[in-house]
């Protein structure tokens, strides 16, 4: 291959890397947002549409991954995750002074339900909430601070050098199913758990702890130097499906609770 072509491919790869860096990758966030859209009440949908200027939740699902890298929204960089190191109780984990996914979700909800919040503040809070709820359900966004949520855990994916965080962001979900986000949602809606009201019970902290329990299994089964291949794809695909389903349904539940006083979880 000509040297110029090799350089061109390398440049393309470098350009694509930031796009693949977000939780669940773009596909996972699109799935979470679109699934949530399907479960909004009419009243909630009207409020959401007005706050998003008629654009869909999917349109904004990945916005924060890029926005957090701009000077205007750099304060939100730490809002994509919550780190709890191994052996540390959730309640005793050191708080990030810049905030984390859990505190960001709670504070965005407060803005959205505060009648004194400005329209601009509510619009921004909703755009952020759409993304961060997805992050809360990605196991490596609840990973250890000591290894930056798996970014320092070097493993191989089908023989290619990578890290644990990247594998969970995009590699595993894309290997699980080569579906578009609408196909993902169509299939997830058929899962028995999609109709289980107990899925919506609990608080944001409860959901974070639930994800952290999964994170512990991931660390044990994908240690430093592991070569992730077909067996691991088969092992973790049901978990990915479960987490995307939970993220989407819980996002809808949160929005319905905020915006529709007649809403009751079924």
C-alpha positions as CSV (number, residue, x, y, z in Angstrom):
1,X,0.0,0.0,0.0
2,X,1.3,3.4,-0.9
3,X,2.6,5.5,2.0
4,X,0.2,8.3,1.2
5,X,-2.8,5.9,1.6
6,X,-1.5,4.6,4.9
7,X,-1.2,8.1,6.2
8,X,-4.7,8.9,4.9
9,X,-6.2,5.9,6.7
10,X,-4.4,6.8,9.9
11,X,-5.8,10.3,9.7
12,X,-9.3,9.0,9.2
13,X,-8.9,6.7,12.2
14,X,-7.7,9.6,14.4
15,X,-10.6,11.7,13.3
16,X,-13.0,9.0,14.3
17,X,-11.6,8.3,17.7
18,X,-13.4,11.2,19.6
19,X,-16.7,10.1,18.1
20,X,-16.3,6.6,19.6
21,X,-15.2,7.9,23.0
22,X,-18.7,8.5,24.5
23,X,-20.6,6.1,26.7
24,X,-22.3,3.3,24.7
25,X,-21.0,5.1,21.6
26,X,-23.5,7.0,19.5
27,X,-25.7,4.0,18.9
28,X,-26.3,3.2,22.5
29,X,-27.4,6.7,23.4
30,X,-29.6,6.8,20.3
31,X,-31.2,3.6,21.5
32,X,-31.8,4.9,25.0
33,X,-33.3,8.2,23.8
34,X,-35.5,6.5,21.2
35,X,-36.8,3.9,23.6
36,X,-37.6,6.6,26.1
37,X,-39.5,8.5,23.4
38,X,-41.8,5.5,22.8
39,X,-42.8,5.6,26.5
40,X,-43.6,9.2,27.0
41,X,-47.2,10.2,27.8
42,X,-48.9,12.7,25.5
43,X,-48.5,15.5,28.0
44,X,-44.8,14.7,28.6
45,X,-44.1,14.5,24.9
46,X,-45.6,17.9,24.3
47,X,-43.4,19.4,27.0
48,X,-40.3,17.7,25.7
49,X,-41.0,18.8,22.1
50,X,-41.4,22.4,23.2
51,X,-38.2,22.3,25.2
52,X,-36.3,20.7,22.3
53,X,-37.8,23.0,19.7
54,X,-39.5,20.1,18.0
55,X,-36.3,18.1,17.5
56,X,-36.4,14.5,18.7
57,X,-34.7,13.3,21.8
58,X,-32.5,11.1,19.5
59,X,-31.3,14.3,17.8
60,X,-29.8,15.5,21.2
61,X,-28.8,12.1,22.6
62,X,-25.1,12.5,21.9
63,X,-24.8,16.2,22.1
64,X,-23.2,16.3,25.5
65,X,-20.3,14.1,24.5
66,X,-19.1,16.8,22.1
67,X,-20.3,19.8,24.2
68,X,-18.3,18.7,27.3
69,X,-15.2,19.2,25.3
70,X,-16.0,22.9,24.5
71,X,-15.0,25.8,26.8
72,X,-18.7,26.7,27.3
73,X,-19.6,23.3,28.8
74,X,-16.2,22.0,30.0
75,X,-17.7,22.0,33.6
76,X,-19.7,19.0,32.6
77,X,-16.7,16.7,31.8
78,X,-17.0,14.7,35.0
79,X,-20.8,14.4,34.7
80,X,-20.5,11.4,32.4
81,X,-19.5,9.0,35.1
82,X,-19.2,8.2,38.8
83,X,-16.2,6.4,40.1
84,X,-16.4,3.9,43.0
85,X,-13.2,2.0,43.6
86,X,-13.1,-1.7,44.5
87,X,-13.8,-2.4,48.1
88,X,-15.3,1.1,48.7
89,X,-19.0,1.3,49.8
90,X,-21.0,3.5,47.4
91,X,-22.0,5.8,50.3
92,X,-18.4,6.3,51.3
93,X,-16.9,6.9,47.8
94,X,-15.0,10.1,47.6
95,X,-17.2,12.8,45.9
96,X,-15.8,14.5,42.8
97,X,-15.9,18.2,43.6
98,X,-16.8,18.9,39.9
99,X,-19.8,16.6,40.2
100,X,-20.6,13.2,38.7
101,X,-23.3,11.4,36.8
102,X,-25.5,10.9,39.8
103,X,-25.3,14.4,41.1
104,X,-25.8,15.8,37.6
105,X,-29.0,13.8,37.1
106,X,-30.4,15.0,40.4
107,X,-29.5,18.6,39.8
108,X,-30.9,18.6,36.2
109,X,-34.1,17.1,37.5
110,X,-34.3,19.9,40.1
111,X,-33.9,22.5,37.4
112,X,-36.6,20.9,35.2
113,X,-39.2,20.8,38.0
114,X,-38.4,24.2,39.4
115,X,-41.1,26.7,38.1
116,X,-38.6,29.5,38.5
117,X,-36.0,28.0,36.1
118,X,-35.6,29.9,32.9
119,X,-36.6,28.4,29.6
120,X,-32.9,28.3,28.5
121,X,-31.9,26.5,31.8
122,X,-34.6,23.9,31.3
123,X,-33.7,23.3,27.7
124,X,-30.0,22.7,28.6
125,X,-31.0,20.5,31.6
126,X,-33.1,18.3,29.4
127,X,-30.4,17.9,26.7
128,X,-27.9,16.9,29.4
129,X,-30.3,14.5,31.2
130,X,-31.0,12.6,27.9
131,X,-27.3,11.7,27.8
132,X,-26.3,11.2,31.4
133,X,-29.1,8.7,32.2
134,X,-27.6,6.6,29.4
135,X,-24.1,7.0,30.9
136,X,-25.4,5.8,34.3
137,X,-26.2,2.4,32.8
138,X,-22.9,1.8,31.0
139,X,-20.9,-0.3,33.5
140,X,-17.5,1.3,32.8
141,X,-18.9,4.8,33.5
142,X,-19.4,3.5,37.0
143,X,-15.8,2.1,37.1
144,X,-12.8,2.6,39.3
145,X,-11.1,6.0,39.7
146,X,-7.8,4.3,39.9
147,X,-7.9,3.1,36.3
148,X,-10.1,5.9,34.9
149,X,-13.1,3.7,34.5
150,X,-11.2,1.0,32.7
151,X,-9.3,3.3,30.3
152,X,-6.0,2.1,31.8
153,X,-7.0,-1.6,31.8
154,X,-5.2,-2.8,28.6
155,X,-6.9,-5.7,26.9
156,X,-7.3,-7.1,23.4
157,X,-10.5,-7.2,21.4
158,X,-10.3,-10.0,18.8
159,X,-6.5,-9.6,19.1
160,X,-6.4,-5.9,18.6
161,X,-4.9,-3.7,21.4
162,X,-7.5,-1.5,23.2
163,X,-8.8,-0.9,26.7
164,X,-11.7,-2.1,28.8
165,X,-13.6,1.2,28.6
166,X,-13.5,1.4,24.8
167,X,-14.7,-2.2,24.5
168,X,-17.8,-1.4,26.5
169,X,-18.4,1.9,24.8
170,X,-18.8,0.6,21.3
171,X,-17.1,-2.7,20.5
172,X,-19.3,-5.0,22.5
173,X,-22.6,-3.3,21.6
174,X,-21.8,-3.2,17.9
175,X,-20.7,-6.9,18.0
176,X,-23.8,-7.8,19.9
177,X,-26.1,-6.7,17.1
178,X,-25.6,-4.8,13.9
179,X,-28.9,-3.0,14.2
180,X,-29.9,0.6,13.8
181,X,-31.3,2.3,16.8
182,X,-34.9,1.8,15.7
183,X,-34.3,-2.0,15.3
184,X,-32.7,-2.1,18.7
185,X,-35.7,-0.6,20.2
186,X,-38.1,-2.8,18.3
187,X,-36.3,-5.9,19.7
188,X,-35.9,-4.5,23.2
189,X,-39.6,-3.8,23.4
190,X,-40.2,-7.6,23.1
191,X,-38.1,-8.4,26.2
192,X,-40.2,-9.6,29.2
193,X,-38.5,-7.0,31.4
194,X,-39.8,-4.2,29.2
195,X,-43.2,-4.8,30.8
196,X,-42.0,-5.2,34.4
197,X,-43.0,-2.2,36.5
198,X,-40.5,-3.1,39.2
199,X,-37.8,-2.0,36.8
200,X,-38.8,1.6,37.4
201,X,-38.7,1.4,41.2
202,X,-35.8,2.9,43.2
203,X,-33.8,6.1,43.1
204,X,-31.0,7.3,40.9
205,X,-28.6,6.1,43.6
206,X,-30.2,2.7,43.5
207,X,-29.8,2.5,39.8
208,X,-26.2,3.6,40.1
209,X,-25.5,0.8,42.7
210,X,-27.1,-1.7,40.3
211,X,-24.8,-0.7,37.5
212,X,-21.8,-0.8,39.9
213,X,-22.6,-4.4,40.8
214,X,-22.4,-5.3,37.1
215,X,-19.1,-3.3,36.8
216,X,-17.6,-5.5,39.5
217,X,-18.4,-8.6,37.4
218,X,-16.9,-6.9,34.3
219,X,-13.6,-6.2,36.1
220,X,-13.4,-9.8,37.3
221,X,-14.1,-11.4,34.0
222,X,-12.1,-9.0,31.8
223,X,-8.9,-8.4,33.7
224,X,-5.8,-6.7,32.4
225,X,-4.4,-8.6,29.4
226,X,-7.6,-10.4,28.6
227,X,-8.4,-11.2,24.9
228,X,-12.1,-10.5,24.4
229,X,-13.6,-12.6,21.7
230,X,-16.7,-14.6,20.7
231,X,-17.3,-16.1,24.1
232,X,-17.3,-12.7,25.8
233,X,-19.6,-11.2,23.2
234,X,-22.1,-14.0,23.9
235,X,-21.7,-13.6,27.6
236,X,-22.3,-9.9,27.8
237,X,-24.8,-9.3,25.0
238,X,-27.8,-10.0,27.3
239,X,-26.3,-7.5,29.8
240,X,-26.0,-4.8,27.2
241,X,-29.6,-5.4,26.1
242,X,-30.7,-5.2,29.7
243,X,-28.8,-2.0,30.4
244,X,-30.0,-0.2,27.3
245,X,-33.6,-1.3,28.1
246,X,-33.3,-0.1,31.7
247,X,-31.8,3.2,30.7
248,X,-34.5,4.0,28.1
249,X,-37.4,3.0,30.3
250,X,-36.1,4.8,33.3
251,X,-35.4,8.0,31.3
252,X,-39.0,8.0,30.1
253,X,-40.2,7.3,33.7
254,X,-38.2,10.3,35.0
255,X,-39.6,12.6,32.3
256,X,-43.1,11.5,32.8
257,X,-42.8,12.0,36.5
258,X,-41.4,15.5,36.0
259,X,-43.9,16.7,33.3
260,X,-47.1,14.8,33.7
261,X,-49.0,15.0,37.0
262,X,-51.4,12.3,35.9
263,X,-48.6,9.8,35.3
264,X,-48.4,6.6,37.2
265,X,-45.9,3.9,36.5
266,X,-47.7,0.7,35.3
